[in-house]
């Protein structure tokens, strides 16, 4: 088994163990899709220093997904994801270099 196959097998095993059901709503208005074990959710602490000497603490909801599980690509900001009963808007999409995507989520839509 080569690197690509090993990586795909590891992603599938990780999602099978840690994945949560998500509902993905594409930014283009396509039909929502419920995906069992579709993503690994975390809400990590972040500290932001605005060069003012005052640090702001917050949480950054993140969702790691395998794009192969999604009904439509690309995942774009303004797509919506529901996880743990809460609906989030995708703020940013970051490939991890291993075949997964990390979605930065927010409860408030981004102003462009």
Order of alpha helices (4+ residues) and beta strands (2+ residues): alpha-beta-beta-beta-beta-beta-beta
